[in-house]
Every structure is written in C-alpha cells, then in structure tokens.
Amino acid sequence: MCRNITVLRGLEPAATEQEIYAAALQYVRKVGGISGLSSTTKPAVDKAVAAIAAATTTLLAELPDRRVPPPSEPPLRRIAARDAEVQETP
C-alpha cells in the first residue's frame, strides 16, 4: 500500500472533501503508475478519483469512531499549519 496516503479516520475536525480527494488522487496515481496527467489520462483519472473519493466518504461515515487519533496529520493540514506559522513570524 502507498505509504504516502495518510489515515483520515479519527481526525479532529473530520477529514475534509479536499483531504479525501487528495488521498483518492494519491491512490489512483500510485495504482495507475501515473506521475503526471495528460489529456489522454485525465478523463480516466478524474472518473476514478471521484469514485474512490465517494467510496472513502461512505467508508469514513460508516466506520465506528477511533479510540486513538491517527499518528500524523494529513499533508494538507501540515501545509496549512506551516503557512500559518510563516505568516505569524515577523
């Protein structure tokens, strides 16, 4: 399994649509062996990402709550935190 896909279950606040989409895109790119999108691959990738994002949203809604939060934050949250930190620094 792709090590770059972050655990989304148990996040506080809950995973956003953007985080779910990013994880779905990582999965599709890894499984499809796609490093960049072209006009040939984009339609298939978009369709697969939408299906996987929908399935992931359903999965997260139906799984029971986690007892322990995931060990790391998704990349989008780490980037946002880093950007906020940079803006605060004089």
N, C-alpha and C positions, 0 to 999 in steps of 0.2 A: 504494500500500500504506500501511497505517496506520503512521505514524512512531512511535506510542506502544508498539508491540509490540517488546519487547526480544529480542535474539538470545539463544537459550538453548543453542545448541550450543557446546560447549567450555568451559562453566562449571566451575569447581573450587570446591567439590564440584559434582557434576552437578545439573542442574535438578531441583527437587522437584516432586511432584504438584501442590502449591499454585501454583507458578510456571507450570507448564504449564496448569493450569486458568485462571489469571488471564490468560494470553496468549490462550487459546481464547475466553474471555469477551470480551476486548477486540475480537478479530476478529469475533465474532458481532454484538456491539453496533454495530461500525462498518459491517459489510456490511448488517445489517438496519436501520440507521438508528434504533436503539433507544437512548434516553438513560436510560430507567428501565423497570423491569419492572412489569407489571401482571398481574392474574390471567388476562388474555387472552393475553399474550405469554409468560409464564413457562414453560409446558409446552414450547413450540416452542424457546425459547432453551435451556432445560435439556437437551433432546434434542440440539440442535446442538452445544452446548458439550461434552457427553460424547463425541460422535462426533469432534469436532475434537481434543479432548484425547487420545483414544485414538490417532488418526492421528498426532498430534505425538509421542507417546511412542514409537510404532513408528518414525517417521522418525528421531528422535534416536538410537535404538538401532541403526539400520541405517547411518547415515552414518559415514564414517570420522572419526577424531579430527581436530580443528582443529590447525593448526600454531601459530596465534596465538590467544590467548583473545579473546573479544569485547571491544569497546572500552568497554562500560559494563555495570554490574551491573543485574540486573532490579530493578524498583521494590520488590518485597517485601524484597530484601536491603538496599537503600538505607534503607528504613524501619526495619528491624531494627537496622542499624548506627547510625542516628541515635538511636533509642530507647536503645540500649546506651550511647551517648556521653552522653546526657542523664542517665541513671541514675548514671553514674560521676562526673559533675560535682557537687561539694559545694554 
